[in-house]
Amino acid sequence: MDRTAEFKAAVNSLLNRGQIQSSRQHHYTNANSPARKVVKRKALFDDRPVEISELTYVIKQDLSRLNAQTMALQQHVRSTAAKANRFTRQMDEHSTSLVIILQSRLANISMGFKEALEIRTESMQASKARQDQLLQSGGQPNNTQAQQQQQQQQQQGQSLQLPQTGILSSLRNTTRSPIGLVPTSASPPQPPNQYNNYGNNNIPQNGRMSPFMQPPPSRSPSSLSQHQHQQQYLNGSTEVEPYSSSSVHRRKGRVDDYHGQQQYEDDSESAGPASMLFQQQQHAPHVEQHIQNRSSAIEAVESTLQELGGIFQQLAQMVAEQRDTIQRIEANADDIELNINEAQNQLLRYYRNISSDRWLMIKIFLTIIFVFLVVSLVS
Amino acid sequence: MKLYAIYVVRNNVKPAKAITDAKDLASFGFFQRSSIAEFMTFMAQTISEKTQPGQRQSIEESNYVGHVYARAEGVAGVVITDKEYPTRVAFGLLNKILDEFTTKFPNSAAWTPEQCNFAELQQYIVTYQDPKQGDTIMKVQRELDETKIILHKTIESVLERGEKMESLVERSDVLSSQSKMFYKTAKKQNACCVIC
């Protein structure tokens, strides 16, 4: 943060000299890195809502300040470019390109910040859904306090999101006043003022910066007019229009993310703590819950059936694979039978030959007699 | 998961009055049963008073949970269980009971404890003690799970069968080659030159 002050002083002091390039870049990157670190750290702090809200606040401030300074820089560059000196033309081009680079870097950082916010809101929604599930049978009035807190944090955390996704959070925490949307939570009043100040500097904006640096209109009605003012300057930035129109939508319907439960929340915020009233308002969500229970049980049955079907198919496949093996075995067994039969035939023939062969018998006798003669002659 | 009591309460009059009930307090000590029964009756009557017709609620109280379903005719069914009993099963039971009750005693004037004898309640308590037994969906789910287990075993045995088939193939191959050798030897015996 100190660096950015230095940087601003350096910009002002070097205004006349025009040797802005290197120092500017240096200081700016130094200013950017703490913001980046904070954004990265934010992703890890999943379960510390207070710190998260503080961090988001700090980050928003930093981003807006950096944006303002880049705007000032751009103005300065344009003013120097107006001189159109032949010697300084290259320097002007260089400085304009540098400014563009810096702005794109800032845009990337704010994109990362936005993604981190989205992740955080998703996790908060998941935890909230879990809470609701756990506490559904018991006393639900205990939830309202926690829900209000969550809503506050979501409100603060989501203020930098793109307008279409910002409807959900800002709706919960705002009362419908005729002027605009006034936050009912105890969010710090300072950011609106600062955004207003920076918004005035933001007017000559680059098209890329607009979706990220728009201050949330839910904070103050004057920023709405700012946006329309910005719109006149920007050519064809489509994000601003749906932003202002979405704020109109916000006044009317409710965004039902949690069906009847959200209705219940808003109602219970306005209703008294009387148990009768409370039970009446719980009527619709409870019935829905019951029906949802049934439907989920039936879905479980259906999925089990599907699994069973898959298992049967696997079984059939395995048996079909084994069919080939069986065929091989069968072929082998046939071969064996054939071979053995043939071999038996041969042996039979051989035996027959041996049994009925006179010529062979005579030969054998002659051999025996010959052997006897030899033996007797020798002895 | 225990089911303690089922009540049918008439809640179109204030104070609500229990028409009929069935209790299973066997898990409590003998001397506590009467006080617990009174407490349960009182709880059933209170919560059915506070329930609008066509509304379902689950109220948690110390370590009991009361599930109440109020019908448009002016009766409400209350089921008192412990905390683990699945809500869905309780409400399914309530639906069933109230349907039967209204078909059996359609005359709303006759809803007094003397005239209405709903003996099936006792049976239901017994059946529904185990929620998996009583509720249809849970029965189906349970049978499906058993079938799945059986199928897993079947697949394992099929795998074993496959292994045995493999060994059979090898052995039949060996046998086949051996029989071939046998045949050749026998043939050679025949055609061999005679010892001369």
Interface residues (C-beta under 8 A of the other chain):
Chain A: S137 G138 G139 S275 M276 Q279 Q280 Q282 H283 H286 V287 H290 N293 R294 A297 I298 A300 V301 T304 L305 E307 L308 I311 F312 Q314 L315 M318 V319 E321 Q322 T325 I326 R328 I329 N332 A333 D335 I336 N339 I340 E342 A343 Q344 Q346 L347 R349 Y350 N353 L360 K363
Chain B: K50 T51 Q52 Q55 R56 Q57 S58 E60 V65 K83 T87 R88 F91 G92 I137 M138 V140 Q141 L144 D145 T147 K148 L151 H152 T154 I155 V158 L159 R161 G162 M165 E166 L168 V169 S172 D173 L175 S176 S179 K180 F182 Y183 T185 A186 K187 Q189 N190 V194 C196
